[in-house]
Amino acid sequence: MKKITIEIEGMSCMGCVRNVETSLKELNGVKKVEVSLEDKKAVLEVSEEVSLEDLKSKIEEAGYNPVKIIQNGN
């Protein structure tokens, strides 16, 4: 299991937060998602097979911009 923090631009309301959460939860291997409108970031717990590129793509598909991805280890 790895923990990942993604800074996201473009979120302006709780609907945006729900869109990002829903999109990320669609990926197999995503165990936990917490999106903060105030901090403009998502904190995730994912299994090892989830790639950073997959996470980035899902956020972009939802209409937002992942600007920085930090992998925090296990």
C-alpha positions in Angstrom: 0.0 0.0 0.0 1.3 3.5 -0.8 0.1 6.9 0.1 0.0 9.6 -2.5 -0.8 13.3 -2.3 -1.9 15.2 -5.4 -2.2 18.9 -5.6 -5.1 19.8 -7.9 -6.0 23.1 -9.6 -9.5 24.0 -10.8 -11.7 22.8 -7.9 -14.0 25.6 -6.7 -16.9 23.9 -4.9 -18.0 20.7 -3.1 -19.3 19.4 -6.4 -15.8 19.5 -7.7 -14.5 17.6 -4.7 -17.2 14.9 -5.3 -16.3 14.7 -9.0 -12.6 14.1 -8.2 -13.4 11.6 -5.5 -15.8 9.6 -7.7 -13.3 9.5 -10.6 -10.4 8.3 -8.5 -12.5 5.7 -6.8 -13.3 4.1 -10.2 -9.7 2.9 -10.4 -9.0 -0.6 -9.2 -6.6 -0.6 -6.3 -7.7 2.8 -4.9 -8.5 2.0 -1.3 -9.0 5.5 0.2 -9.6 9.0 -1.2 -9.8 12.2 0.7 -10.1 15.4 -1.3 -9.8 18.8 0.3 -11.3 21.9 -1.4 -9.5 24.1 1.2 -6.1 22.6 0.7 -6.7 21.9 -3.1 -5.4 18.4 -2.8 -6.3 14.7 -2.8 -4.7 12.2 -0.4 -5.0 8.6 -1.4 -4.1 5.1 -0.3 -3.6 2.9 -3.2 -2.2 -0.6 -3.9 1.2 -0.9 -5.6 -0.2 -1.6 -9.0 -1.8 1.8 -9.3 0.3 4.1 -11.4 0.8 7.8 -10.9 -0.1 8.2 -14.6 -3.5 6.5 -14.0 -4.3 8.8 -11.2 -3.3 11.9 -13.2 -5.4 10.8 -16.1 -8.5 10.3 -13.9 -8.2 13.8 -12.5 -7.8 15.2 -15.9 -10.8 13.3 -17.2 -12.9 14.8 -14.4 -11.8 18.3 -15.7 -9.2 19.3 -13.2 -5.4 19.8 -13.3 -3.1 17.7 -11.2 -0.1 20.0 -10.7 2.1 18.1 -8.2 2.1 14.4 -7.2 4.0 13.4 -4.1 4.5 9.7 -3.3 4.7 9.4 0.5 5.9 5.8 0.7 4.1 3.0 2.6 
